């Protein structure tokens, strides 16, 4: 990946009432696979979702990664070591070059 572009991975919670806290967020890349682990305290309420996002402009805008798998969406339970897996697609890689 070209180092002049920064890929920022974040966990986002879309909530009317923010009752969740994300702690101990860790990301690891192995080839084209990225694994993000996190601890979540507090339950999700109606309308809340956990999403994986990225930015290529130092955090000015974010895009939701729709093809990630794991502890995402509206049915995530609080706990330690929740995990999200994302296989980078060549379409994404070519857009940040």
CORDA-V838574 format. One record per backbone hydrogen bond with DSSP energy under -0.5 kcal/mol. NH is the residue of the N-H (numbers start at 1). CO is the residue of the C=O. E is the energy in kcal/mol with one decimal. If there is no record, write none. Layout:
NH|CO|E  NH|CO|E
This chain:
5|2|-1.2  7|5|-0.5  8|6|-0.7  8|55|-1.5  9|7|-0.6  10|8|-0.5  10|53|-1.6  12|51|-2.2  14|12|-0.5  14|49|-1.5  15|13|-0.8  18|16|-0.6  19|17|-1.2  21|41|-2.3  23|21|-0.5  23|39|-2.7  26|37|-3.0  28|35|-2.4  30|33|-3.1  33|30|-1.8  34|86|-3.2  35|28|-2.9  36|84|-2.8  37|26|-2.9  38|82|-2.1  39|23|-2.7  40|79|-2.7  41|21|-2.7  48|45|-2.8  49|14|-0.6  50|73|-2.0  51|12|-1.9  51|49|-0.5  53|10|-2.0  53|51|-0.5  54|63|-2.0  55|8|-0.7  60|57|-1.1  63|54|-2.3  65|52|-3.1  66|64|-0.8  68|65|-0.5  69|85|-2.9  71|83|-2.9  72|70|-2.2  73|50|-2.9  79|40|-2.0  82|38|-2.6  84|36|-2.7  85|69|-3.2  86|34|-2.6  88|32|-3.4  88|86|-0.7  93|89|-2.1  94|90|-2.6  95|91|-1.1  96|92|-0.9  96|93|-0.7  97|94|-0.6
